[in-house]
Amino acid sequence: YNKMLEAGCIHPREGVLTAPEEPLNGEAGTARLYRADGGAWRFAPSRGGIVALECLPDGDVLVMERDYSTLTLRWIITLRRLHLPAGTPPESLLPAEIMATLDSDQGLHIDNFEGLAHHHSNRFFMVSDDNDVFVQRTLLVYFELVEPDPEVKFRGRVYIYEPSAEAILNEVIPRLTELQILQAIRESMSSEH
């Protein structure tokens, strides 16, 4: 686990938000979402550590949490939506809603997911890192957050589907290239200071 800040996003009202993978300063049982000015909101942690954030246009924050057991090689990825209404004072406890829990013990092909990116509308990409380890895989999942139909009874609120390989490549390659260029520029700028 990383001992410092792990995830970040640009919020439409609050600006830069970030979160550590594990609670800082021994604050067991409390996760925090930090603002650039040092203000922070609290929320109850789920299982595992925070590995990605995505700020949503309505002001809510999508949080990806990852739990891994080295003994059983079990991955559990939880997507939660933090509700952050305008005017919520720092130190408030944010309500959180579990949007999906993906568990490799339930036959799902999941791995070390730690990247989350908003594509358009309510659609997102989730990517795993193989860490250059032969037993891990780099996976790309494209999913849509949907509002539940009150007439339909089901567990979870995320549909995962696979478009054609061509559709994925047409969307991902240009964006990946852009992200790699931006990352190189950021790394270059940070190494100068």
SULRABEL-V36181 format. One line per field, one symbol per residue. psi: psi as a letter, one per 40 degrees, with the letter a starting at -180 (. if undefined). A space follows every 10 residues. Layout:
# SULRABEL-V36181
psi=???
This chain:
# SULRABEL-V36181
psi=iieahdiiih iddeahiiii diiiffgheh iihiideeii iiihibiaih eiihhideei hhhhihhhhd defhhhhhhi hhhgihehii eihhiihhdi hhhdeeeigi aghehhhhci bfiiihiihe ffhdeiihih hhihhihihe ehhihiehhh ihiidddddd dddddddddd dddddddddd ee.
